[in-house]
Amino acid sequence: MKRTASDIVRAFARKLSDGDLEFVRTRLIERLSGDWANCLDFLQKNIEMDRLILSAIDVGEFYKIMDMIEEAVVAEVGRRSHGHSRYENHFNR
């Protein structure tokens, strides 16, 4: 069975270290100058994420994919902070 884009993004977020998860989360949420470029450089290192982003057929789909990634990363931060109290101080600054 072929994995959906959502499955790929959620699996990617689950595999990230705490530091990498925080890096991606802040780049996608804050969107300061250069943040997306830094984040895309990081994401392209994962072949599945690179393929997913490259699959966008237009700018609108690219933004949908980036929003999906942001939602998965934020959800993973929430999952970790609820499951492990030690993450609360790290992610809820």
Residue pairs with C-beta under 8 A, 6 or more apart in sequence:
3 11
5 52
5 55
5 65
5 68
6 68
6 72
8 48
8 49
8 52
9 49
9 52
9 68
9 69
9 72
10 72
10 75
10 76
11 48
12 46
12 48
12 49
12 69
12 72
13 21
13 24
13 69
13 72
13 73
13 75
13 76
14 76
16 24
16 73
16 76
18 80
18 87
18 90
20 42
21 73
21 76
21 77
21 80
22 77
22 90
22 91
23 39
23 42
24 39
24 42
24 43
24 69
24 73
25 70
25 73
25 74
25 77
25 91
26 35
27 35
27 36
27 38
27 39
27 42
28 35
28 36
28 39
28 66
28 69
28 70
28 73
29 70
29 74
36 66
40 53
43 49
43 50
43 53
43 69
44 50
44 53
49 69
52 65
53 62
53 65
53 66
55 61
55 65
56 62
56 64
56 65
77 87
77 91
80 87
80 91
81 87
81 88
81 91
81 92
